[in-house]
Amino acid sequence: MLAAIGVMALLAVAIGLVLGWSAIRFKVEGNPLAEKIDAILPQTQCGQCGFPGCRPYAEAIAKGEADINQCPPGGEEGVKKLAELLGVEPKPLDEAHGTPKPKSVAFIDEQTCIGCTLCIQACPVDAISGAAKQMHTIIAAECTGCELCLPPCPVDCISMVPIAEDLPHWKWKHPVVMMKRVA
Amino acid sequence: MSRELFKFKGGVHPPEHKTESTSRPIHAAPLPKKLVIPLRQHIGNPAKPVVEIGERVLKGQMIAAADGYISTAIHASSSGTVVAIDLQPVPHISGLPDLCITIETDGRDEWVAHAPLDYQAMEPSQLRMQLRDLGLAGLGGAVFPSAVKLDPGASRDCPTLIINGGECEPWITCDDMLMRHHADEILQGVAIMRHLLGSTDILVGIEDNKPEALDSMRSAAAKLDFAVEVVAVPARYPGGGAKQMIETLTGKQVPSGKLSTDIGIQVFNVGTSYALARAIHHGEPLISRLVTVTGHVLRPQNFEVLIGTPMHTLITLAGDRDGTTGVLMGGPMMGVPMPDLDVPVVKATNCILVKSKELFPPLPKALPCIRCTRCADACPAELQPQELFRFAKAGDFGRAQEYHLFDCIECGCCSYVCPSHIPLVDFYRYAKSEIWAREKDKRAADLARERHEFRQFRQEREKKEKAEKLAAKAQTKRAELAAVPAAEGAAVSDADAKKALIAAALARAQAKKSDAAPKNVDQLTPVQLHQIEEIEARRTKIRELARKPLEPEEKNP
């Protein structure tokens, strides 16, 4: 009897040590689920979800504080992917957070720009180049189309230009197949 | 021939329709009034224009330079004046325009100075740069810059060189005609490839439905000082595909996701070899090619065509007929429909196939897939087309990739045999382009994340730096002040130090004020002096007035 208790106690101590050591040795930095969610989010950093950027939204989803349908740039497909990752039912986008728009980039009317730098401060990805009292311009390749530069502009010289389809961006469309009526 | 041949899986035997266009000799297409030369004719970066509007250019002059390693130059196909550098319709299924250089020809066809290259004396890398600047790209269909393919790499060597004269697709005969009439030059090109790649085993694969081409190539090969084996391979579509040709001739399969060079084999089309010989032995850039014009035309034949010639002029030359239902660039299996016939002939244009109802009856309406797997039997890439179709249709691109979608060569055998007439290849093209678009989006998102994170880091850093700077400044000031009373032997508290600081600042401001004397009071007339006095008097009065009402308020709170 005593021997049995002793063996069990020893086992418990040994296993406890192993567990304790591995908890330190294999500690995962950060939240791995938030990382995975962040990888699905479109990184527009637009804040339409109500969080200051994609990463905070991802963390909120991971904690269960935010729903998965708050990201209009991600669209229905983004919701579907998040649902798949989290093992929940996909749901339609929450209209309160906006509706998906065609992909656009910001464009500064250089004639009107007064060089106030407010848009530069607002841009979440540093995609506007310029300096005080110098004309500003958008680095189109870096622009995520988040529209955060629109409200601060005092002269309303920024507009969103949808990305036109050109040869390098052209995609094959889903084939439309005429099906024969059977029966 | 004694060589043992191997059999690739699948394939089909569509009607060949080759004799229509081989009965007439090669004609040089006349010089058009206007040449529209697209800058994106090859795989890789489009070429960058190096001429200006209004500039006179000569035949063979470089008008756009290669941009980067995987790119190649573009040349003027004839002499004339550059009239536009803008978006023009190009031979692409989308019908979208692309950047082109338009040259109005002057009819003189005047060549730029050009000379043969002594390739044996040249450094290989230098020779490859020359070939890039001569605009060489694969003429078999993929238009991959040849200079890149002719680089065996640092460690890899390329013992086997295959020259592809398969031309398995129905209707197309440009390679056949080229081999019949220019066998010597094709093999001159092979000699240059052999020099660059160091290949020891050189094979020319030609389908056995081209006996004239086989004879012509064999007699030309017999004259060479190195061994070239011309092999007749059984005609079976897509036997002219690079991977299928490799398997037929060597029995080796290129592993999924690998290049043929990974197993020591490089493949070039006969047209590329011919263009290479013209480039080296004559110094001529790639400005023309053979194009088969066939199908529903009066005189199907092959033309030697300048790059940039509008397609409709060739159809008119071959004799257009009523009842045309469309035009394909390429053959019936892999060709793409042309949305517009004003589009120019490009380096990739091997065939212009005019369709009619009789020759190409419209496909019956599709029926649902019954999973008969006839497509799987026909697939030369050994894929499961019925599964790929299911995944592509459902948008399950991940699964499609697991089923090796990217090994699909889009040969069209599956669509050809499908009893339900489903345009299977269209679905694979759609899936591939969606996957590429997603990868592009993913890269853009990663870049945005990186930039956003760096911005946050930068803002934090700036905040910290500012705080540190202020703290350091306050510290030095405090130390300065502490030093003065310490000399006097008195202990000072922080509040005292602050007071002293403020007093010092006030004293500085006072000193500044008194120092600042007006600069325009030196030589004044008595009238002006009087005016100044008056103004000063008024000012003091106003100041006193301004102070007065404040005093009672201060006294009676």
Interface residues (C-beta under 8 A of the other chain):
Chain A: D38 L41 P42 Q43 T44 Q45 G53 C54 R55 P124 V125 D126 A127 E142 T144 E165 D166 L167 H169 W170 K171 W172 K173 H174 P175 V177 M178 M179 K180 V182
Chain B: R40 V90 H92 S94 L96 P97 D98 P364 K365 A366 L367 P368 I422 P423 D426 F427 R429 Y430 K432 S433 E434 A437 D441 A444 A445 D446 L447 A448 R449 R451 H452 E453 F454 R455
